C-alpha cells in the first residue's frame, strides 16, 4: 500500500515537472498586447480606439514599426496616433511624437515607423467605422516588428458594428415641426411641400389652462409638448390640435411613450447606457397583452425622463427619440436627438 | 425506531390535513378567507411610461354604496394603452382579471366585479372616466 502511494506521488511530481518543461512553440524576445479602449454600440462614423503595445528586453534591440490590418477598410479618419502618451500629475495626457505614418496601398492597412530608439512602446489606433461595416463584424490584426528581425502579431475582435444611425442636436418648434425619420431631420411646412419630404411625426407645443383646485384658480395643466402621427385621426383627437396643418401625405406612425430607456450618445450623459440593436429588434407594438401597444399621439411629454419609441407606417424604420430640453423650459423650442434602426 | 417513524408520518399527514381545512385556496391559487368585506380602496390609470394619468386636482371618487368610481384624468391624456390599477379590500379579487394594458380612449364606462375574501359577496363596480375641463 505504502509503495503504491509513494509511486503515485512520484508520478504526480514527474507529471508537474513535465508540464513545466513542455514546449510552447518558438518564443520571441518581442512581446505584444492590445486593449480595446472605446465603448458603446459602435455606430457608423464613430471611432474604435485600440492601444497596441510592444516591448522587448532592454538591450536586445529596438522596435521598428507597427502595422494593423482591418478586415474592412476604415473611414477617412482611420489612423495610428503617432504620439505616445503619459499622464501628468495633474491627470492630463501628454503626448510625444514617436512615429511617422507610412502610406499603405492596401486600404485596410495602416502602418507607422518609429522614429525614436525604444524597446517598449504603446500607440493608439483609431478606426472610423465605415458604411461597409454596418451590422457586420470587424477583425483587426496588429503587427509589430523589431530590428532583430522578429515580427509578432495580435488578433482583436470580432467587434460587431451597429445597424443604427443617430442624430443629435435636432431643433424643433411650432413652425419647424415636421419630423422625418427617413431623413432624420426637421422641416417647416414649406420645406416639406417644396422638397416632397416624408413626414413621420409632427411636434407641437400647446398650453391649456386647467383648474388647480375645484374652486377655479387655473394654471397650465394640459398638452404641453405633444408628438403625433401626421394623420387626420390623430389631430382630431384633441380640440387644440385640430388647427395643425397636415403634410400632403398622411402616415400613421406608431408612437409609444416610455421611461427608463437611456442613451449616452443622445443624452450626452456619462452613464454608459445605450439603446442597442437588440432593444430595437425586441420592440413589439402589438396591442397588450401580446406586445406593448402603440398610439398615434403623445401628450404631456416629460422631457429628460421619458422617451418615445417609434415605428414608421411601412415598418421600415424603428426609432427612439429623446428631448434634451428641460421640462421647466416652457417654450415651444426643443432640442432633441434620434436613433434609427432599419428593420430588414 | 419504527414507532417514531410512524408517529412522524401521522403528524405529517395530520398537519397537511390541518392545512387544508385552515387555509382554503381558490382556483387562482388565492387565499379564501372568512371576511365578507367587498369594496375598492383606490383606483388609478398607469400610462406606458409607468406614471399615472389621473388628475392631480380631482382625486378619484369611489362610492362603495352605489359601487361607482369616477376617475379624472389630466387634459389631453392619451388612454390608448393604460393599465387600470385597483386597490381592493383584503383578499378580494377582480373579475374579469386585468391582464394587460387596455384601450380606454373611448372614455366609455367599464365594469368590473369585485369578489369578497370569502368568495360569497360579488359587487359590480362601474368606472366612469372624466377629463379635466380646460379653462377658456
Interface residues (C-beta under 8 A of the other chain):
Chain A: X208 X209 X210 X211 X212 X213 X214 X216 X218 X221 X222 X223 X226 X237 X238 X240 X256 X257 X258 X259 X260 X287 X288 X289 X292 X293 X294 X295 X296 X297 X298 X299 X300 X302 X306
Chain B: X47 X48 X49 X50 X51 X57 X58 X74 X75 X76 X77 X78 X80 X81 X99 X100 X101 X102 X103 X105 X132 X133 X134 X135
